Amino acid sequence: MFGNLWFSSEVVENIAISLGIFLLFMIFRKIFSKYVFKLLLWVVKKAPSPFFSQIMLAFEKPLQWVFLIIGIFVSAEYLPYFNEHNPFFLSLIRASLIFLISWGLINLASGSSVFFRSLNKKYSMEIDEILIPFLSKALKVVIVAISFTIIAQEFGYDISGFVAGLGIGGLAISLAAKDALGNLVGGVVIITERPFSIGDWIMTPSVEGTVEDITFRSTSVRTFAQALVTVPNSTLANENITNWSKMGKRQISFQLRIAYNTPREKLEGIVKQIRNILNQHDEVHPETIFATFDKYSDNGYEIFLYFFTKTTVWAEFLRIKEEINFEILKIIENEGVEIAIPARKLYPDVEMEQLTSRKLLKGEN
């Protein structure tokens, strides 16, 4: 009787020790998340590179769960009737740690743009803005695939047979996902050829606007009406793409018609003054400026103007264009000439009018 009571007391004591150890690690977890982690993060933020702080933030939640797993593992040693050396239990602990490491790496991949930008700055690597989110998503897929493989092997599953099965079913999957694969290839073409970057203003037969994001399947473009248009990569890769953001200068071209009653001297003076205005304007690109008496149109003398602004910003372009138009208007007013207005003269057929009048008098239709 006393032996049984003594054994029961030992069991209760071990259970209490096991629970105490588990609760102790839970307290450590609380202290770590509330004080230790914040202190470490404050120290890391003092570093010149933000990459270390990104690592700390990425592994914040996984580190909190590590305390829980360690607490379970240590407390299991004192738990009665439980074998802490059980292979399944050990595999479960190792798989949990692998999962937490993968969780942290996936979080880090989400902020991998900081990593890529630091590489770009340090080693002068040309990493396009459109490539960074694509690489981030690809890195996440690789991390998940590797983690799944390691965890499956930890529980004794044969991964080689699974991979072989993927090879056999690859053809059927590729046929079923023909459009998806086409979009993926289109995304690779866009990234490698780099016809545009995130933030560029593009125009295609499908859409015009600012590029916001590119994924494995599609590209998101924000139109000027603030609508978000999603274009499949396979469609976008096969279209003509005009990238207005890549302009080094912006074109202005139009015809100015002067009335035919303008004397030759005044017409010649107007052309010279317009040419001088364009040559002396600080915001007009000096490389290509044309202001010439071009031809005789139906309504008057036609002056051809062709030049470029240095800026490509739409608002600045319109402002410069307006300034030049007002200057040209001032020249025309000072010279006392008129801008030719399209007009049409009608010459009625007299015989037809007389015949119509006689029919009306006779009451004929």
C-alpha positions as CSV (number, residue, x, y, z in Angstrom):
1,M,0.0,0.0,0.0
2,F,2.7,2.4,0.9
3,G,4.6,1.5,-2.1
4,N,1.7,2.4,-4.3
5,L,1.3,5.7,-2.5
6,W,5.0,6.4,-2.8
7,F,4.8,5.6,-6.5
8,S,1.8,7.9,-6.9
9,S,3.6,10.7,-5.1
10,E,6.6,10.3,-7.5
11,V,4.3,10.4,-10.5
12,V,2.6,13.6,-9.3
13,E,6.0,15.1,-8.4
14,N,7.3,14.4,-12.0
15,I,4.2,15.8,-13.5
16,A,4.6,19.0,-11.4
17,I,8.3,19.3,-12.4
18,S,7.4,18.8,-16.1
19,L,4.7,21.4,-15.9
20,G,6.9,23.8,-14.0
21,I,9.7,23.5,-16.6
22,F,7.2,24.1,-19.4
23,L,5.7,27.2,-17.6
24,L,9.3,28.4,-17.0
25,F,10.1,28.4,-20.7
26,M,6.8,30.1,-21.3
27,I,7.9,32.9,-18.9
28,F,11.3,33.0,-20.7
29,R,9.4,33.4,-24.0
30,K,7.4,36.3,-22.6
31,I,10.5,38.0,-21.2
32,F,12.4,37.5,-24.5
33,S,9.6,39.0,-26.7
34,K,9.0,41.9,-24.3
35,Y,12.5,42.9,-23.3
36,V,15.4,40.9,-24.8
37,F,14.2,41.1,-28.4
38,K,13.6,44.8,-28.2
39,L,17.0,45.4,-26.7
40,L,18.7,43.3,-29.5
41,L,16.7,45.0,-32.2
42,W,17.7,48.4,-30.8
43,V,21.4,47.4,-30.9
44,V,21.1,46.0,-34.4
45,K,19.4,49.1,-35.7
46,K,22.6,51.0,-34.8
47,A,24.4,49.0,-37.5
48,P,25.0,50.8,-40.8
49,S,23.2,48.2,-42.9
50,P,19.4,47.7,-42.4
51,F,19.8,44.0,-43.4
52,F,20.5,42.8,-39.8
53,S,17.4,44.5,-38.5
54,Q,15.4,42.8,-41.3
55,I,16.8,39.4,-40.1
56,M,15.7,40.1,-36.5
57,L,12.2,41.2,-37.6
58,A,11.9,38.2,-39.9
59,F,12.7,35.7,-37.1
60,E,10.9,37.4,-34.3
61,K,7.8,35.1,-34.3
62,P,9.8,31.9,-35.0
63,L,12.2,32.6,-32.1
64,Q,9.2,33.0,-29.7
65,W,8.0,29.5,-30.8
66,V,11.5,28.1,-30.3
67,F,11.1,28.6,-26.5
68,L,7.8,26.7,-26.7
69,I,9.4,23.7,-28.5
70,I,12.4,23.6,-26.2
71,G,10.1,23.7,-23.2
72,I,8.1,20.8,-24.6
73,F,11.4,18.8,-25.3
74,V,12.9,19.4,-21.8
75,S,9.7,18.9,-19.9
76,A,9.0,15.6,-21.7
77,E,12.1,14.1,-19.9
78,Y,10.2,14.3,-16.6
79,L,6.8,13.4,-17.9
80,P,5.8,9.9,-16.5
81,Y,5.0,7.0,-18.9
82,F,6.5,9.0,-21.8
83,N,9.6,8.1,-23.7
84,E,11.3,11.3,-24.7
85,H,13.7,9.3,-27.0
86,N,10.8,8.0,-29.1
87,P,11.9,8.4,-32.8
88,F,8.6,10.0,-33.8
89,F,8.7,12.5,-31.0
90,L,12.3,13.5,-31.9
91,S,11.3,13.7,-35.6
92,L,8.4,15.9,-34.7
93,I,10.7,18.2,-32.7
94,R,13.2,18.5,-35.5
95,A,10.5,19.0,-38.1
96,S,9.1,21.9,-35.9
97,L,12.5,23.5,-35.8
98,I,12.9,23.2,-39.6
99,F,9.4,24.7,-40.0
100,L,10.3,27.7,-37.8
101,I,13.6,28.3,-39.8
102,S,11.6,28.2,-43.0
103,W,9.1,30.6,-41.6
104,G,11.8,33.1,-40.8
105,L,13.4,32.7,-44.2
106,I,10.1,33.3,-45.9
107,N,9.6,36.4,-43.9
108,L,13.1,37.5,-44.8
109,A,12.3,36.8,-48.5
110,S,9.4,39.2,-48.3
111,G,11.8,42.0,-47.3
112,S,14.5,40.7,-49.7
113,S,14.3,43.9,-51.6
114,V,16.5,45.4,-48.9
115,F,19.0,42.6,-49.4
116,F,19.0,43.1,-53.2
117,R,19.3,46.9,-52.9
118,S,22.3,46.5,-50.5
119,L,23.9,44.1,-53.0
120,N,23.2,46.6,-55.8
121,K,24.8,49.4,-53.8
122,K,27.8,47.5,-52.6
123,Y,28.8,45.6,-55.7
124,S,27.2,47.9,-58.4
125,M,24.9,45.1,-59.6
126,E,22.1,46.2,-62.0
127,I,19.1,44.7,-60.3
128,D,15.9,46.2,-61.9
129,E,13.0,47.2,-59.6
130,I,10.7,44.8,-61.6
131,L,13.1,41.9,-60.9
132,I,13.1,42.3,-57.1
133,P,9.5,41.1,-56.4
134,F,9.9,38.3,-58.9
135,L,13.0,37.0,-57.3
136,S,11.4,37.4,-53.9
137,K,8.4,35.2,-54.9
138,A,10.8,32.7,-56.6
139,L,12.9,32.5,-53.4
140,K,9.8,31.8,-51.3
141,V,8.8,28.9,-53.6
142,V,12.3,27.4,-53.3
143,I,12.3,27.8,-49.5
144,V,8.9,26.0,-49.2
145,A,10.0,23.2,-51.6
146,I,13.3,22.6,-49.7
147,S,11.5,22.7,-46.3
148,F,8.8,20.3,-47.5
149,T,11.5,17.9,-48.7
150,I,13.5,17.9,-45.5
151,I,10.5,17.5,-43.3
152,A,9.2,14.6,-45.4
153,Q,12.6,12.9,-45.2
154,E,12.6,13.4,-41.4
155,F,9.5,11.3,-41.2
156,G,10.9,8.6,-43.5
157,Y,9.1,9.4,-46.7
158,D,10.8,8.6,-50.0
159,I,11.1,11.9,-51.9
160,S,12.7,10.3,-55.0
161,G,9.5,8.5,-55.8
162,F,7.5,11.7,-55.4
163,V,9.9,13.5,-57.7
164,A,9.7,10.7,-60.3
165,G,5.9,10.9,-60.1
166,L,6.1,14.7,-60.9
167,G,8.2,13.9,-63.9
168,I,5.6,11.4,-65.2
169,G,2.8,13.8,-64.6
170,G,4.7,16.8,-65.9
171,L,3.4,16.5,-69.5
172,A,-0.3,16.3,-68.4
173,I,0.2,19.3,-66.0
174,S,1.9,21.4,-68.7
175,L,-0.9,20.7,-71.2
176,A,-3.5,21.5,-68.6
177,A,-1.7,24.7,-67.5
178,K,-0.7,25.9,-71.0
179,D,-1.9,29.4,-70.4
180,A,-0.3,29.6,-67.0
181,L,3.1,28.5,-68.4
182,G,2.7,31.0,-71.3
183,N,2.2,33.8,-68.7
184,L,5.2,32.6,-66.8
185,V,7.4,32.6,-69.9
186,G,6.0,36.0,-70.8
187,G,7.0,37.2,-67.3
188,V,10.6,35.9,-67.8
189,V,10.8,37.7,-71.2
190,I,9.6,41.0,-69.6
191,I,12.1,40.7,-66.8
192,T,15.1,39.7,-69.0
193,E,14.4,42.2,-71.8
194,R,13.3,44.9,-69.3
195,P,11.1,47.0,-71.6
196,F,9.9,48.8,-68.5
197,S,10.4,49.0,-64.7
198,I,8.0,49.4,-61.8
199,G,6.8,53.0,-61.8
200,D,7.2,53.6,-65.5
201,W,4.5,55.1,-67.7
202,I,3.8,52.6,-70.6
203,M,1.3,52.4,-73.4
204,T,0.3,49.2,-75.2
205,P,-2.7,48.2,-77.3
206,S,-4.2,46.7,-74.1
207,V,-3.5,49.4,-71.5
208,E,-1.9,52.7,-70.7
209,G,-0.7,53.8,-67.3
210,T,1.9,53.3,-64.6
211,V,3.4,49.8,-63.8
212,E,2.7,48.8,-60.2
213,D,3.7,45.2,-60.0
214,I,4.6,42.0,-61.9
215,T,3.9,38.5,-60.8
216,F,4.4,35.0,-62.3
217,R,1.1,35.4,-64.2
218,S,0.4,39.0,-64.9
219,T,1.5,42.7,-64.7
220,S,-0.6,45.3,-62.9
221,V,-0.9,48.7,-64.5
222,R,-2.6,51.7,-62.8
223,T,-4.4,53.8,-65.5
224,F,-4.7,57.6,-65.3
225,A,-8.4,57.1,-64.3
226,Q,-6.9,55.2,-61.2
227,A,-8.3,51.9,-62.3
228,L,-6.0,48.9,-61.8
229,V,-5.7,46.8,-64.9
230,T,-4.2,43.3,-64.8
231,V,-2.7,42.1,-68.1
232,P,-1.5,38.5,-68.6
233,N,2.3,38.4,-69.2
234,S,1.8,36.3,-72.4
235,T,-0.3,39.1,-73.9
236,L,2.0,41.9,-72.8
237,A,5.1,40.2,-74.0
238,N,3.7,39.9,-77.6
239,E,2.5,43.6,-77.8
240,N,4.2,46.8,-78.9
241,I,5.2,48.6,-75.7
242,T,5.8,52.3,-75.7
243,N,7.7,53.4,-72.5
244,W,7.1,57.1,-72.2
245,S,9.2,57.3,-69.0
246,K,12.3,56.4,-71.1
247,M,12.0,59.6,-73.1
248,G,15.1,61.9,-72.9
249,K,13.1,64.8,-74.3
250,R,9.5,65.5,-75.3
251,Q,8.4,66.6,-78.8
252,I,6.3,69.6,-79.8
253,S,5.2,69.8,-83.4
254,F,2.5,71.8,-85.1
255,Q,1.7,74.1,-88.2
256,L,0.9,77.8,-87.9
257,R,-1.1,79.3,-90.8
258,I,-0.7,83.0,-91.6
259,A,-3.3,84.8,-93.8
260,Y,-2.4,85.3,-97.5
261,N,-2.7,89.0,-97.2
262,T,0.5,89.1,-95.1
263,P,3.5,90.8,-96.8
264,R,6.6,88.7,-97.5
265,E,8.8,90.9,-95.2
266,K,6.4,90.4,-92.2
267,L,6.2,86.6,-92.8
268,E,10.0,86.3,-92.9
269,G,10.3,88.4,-89.7
270,I,7.7,86.2,-87.9
271,V,9.6,83.1,-88.8
272,K,12.9,84.6,-87.6
273,Q,11.5,85.8,-84.3
274,I,9.9,82.4,-83.6
275,R,13.2,80.7,-84.3
276,N,15.0,83.1,-81.9
277,I,12.5,82.5,-79.2
278,L,13.0,78.7,-79.4
279,N,16.8,79.0,-79.6
280,Q,16.9,81.3,-76.5
281,H,14.4,79.4,-74.4
282,D,16.2,77.7,-71.5
283,E,13.8,74.7,-71.4
284,V,13.8,73.9,-75.1
285,H,16.3,71.2,-76.1
286,P,18.9,72.9,-78.4
287,E,19.7,69.8,-80.4
288,T,16.7,69.9,-82.8
289,I,14.8,73.1,-83.5
290,F,13.0,73.8,-86.7
291,A,10.9,76.9,-87.5
292,T,10.5,77.3,-91.3
293,F,8.1,78.6,-93.9
294,D,6.9,75.2,-95.1
295,K,4.3,75.5,-97.8
296,Y,1.2,77.2,-99.3
297,S,-1.9,75.7,-97.8
298,D,-5.5,76.2,-98.9
299,N,-6.0,78.9,-96.3
300,G,-2.7,80.7,-96.0
301,Y,1.1,80.5,-95.5
302,E,2.0,77.5,-93.4
303,I,4.9,77.8,-90.9
304,F,6.2,74.4,-89.6
305,L,7.4,74.2,-86.0
306,Y,9.3,71.1,-84.6
307,F,11.3,71.1,-81.4
308,F,11.6,69.3,-78.0
309,T,11.4,70.2,-74.3
310,K,14.2,69.2,-72.0
311,T,11.7,67.9,-69.4
312,T,9.5,64.8,-70.0
313,V,7.2,65.6,-67.0
314,W,3.7,66.1,-68.4
315,A,2.8,69.2,-66.3
316,E,6.1,70.9,-67.0
317,F,5.8,70.1,-70.7
318,L,2.4,71.7,-70.9
319,R,3.7,74.8,-69.1
320,I,6.6,75.3,-71.5
321,K,4.3,74.7,-74.5
322,E,1.9,77.4,-73.2
323,E,4.7,79.9,-72.7
324,I,5.9,79.4,-76.2
325,N,2.4,79.7,-77.6
326,F,1.9,83.0,-75.8
327,E,5.2,84.3,-77.2
328,I,4.2,83.4,-80.7
329,L,0.8,85.1,-80.3
330,K,2.6,88.2,-79.1
331,I,4.8,88.2,-82.2
332,I,1.7,87.9,-84.5
333,E,-0.1,90.7,-82.6
334,N,3.0,93.0,-82.8
335,E,3.4,92.4,-86.5
336,G,-0.3,93.1,-87.1
337,V,-1.0,90.0,-89.1
338,E,-3.8,87.5,-89.0
339,I,-3.9,83.8,-88.4
340,A,-5.5,82.0,-91.3
341,I,-9.0,80.7,-90.5
342,P,-10.3,77.8,-92.6
343,A,-13.1,79.1,-94.8
344,R,-15.2,77.8,-97.7
345,K,-16.9,79.8,-100.4
346,L,-20.1,78.4,-102.1
347,Y,-20.9,79.4,-105.7
348,P,-24.6,78.7,-106.4
349,D,-25.7,77.3,-109.8
350,V,-27.8,80.2,-111.2
351,E,-29.6,78.1,-113.9
352,M,-30.5,75.4,-111.3
353,E,-32.0,78.1,-109.0
354,Q,-34.1,79.5,-111.9
355,L,-35.4,76.1,-112.9
356,T,-36.3,75.3,-109.3
357,S,-38.2,78.7,-109.0
358,R,-40.3,78.0,-112.1
359,K,-41.2,74.5,-110.8
360,L,-42.3,76.0,-107.5
361,L,-44.5,78.6,-109.3
362,K,-46.2,75.9,-111.4
363,G,-46.7,73.7,-108.3
364,E,-44.5,70.9,-109.6
365,N,-42.5,68.7,-107.3
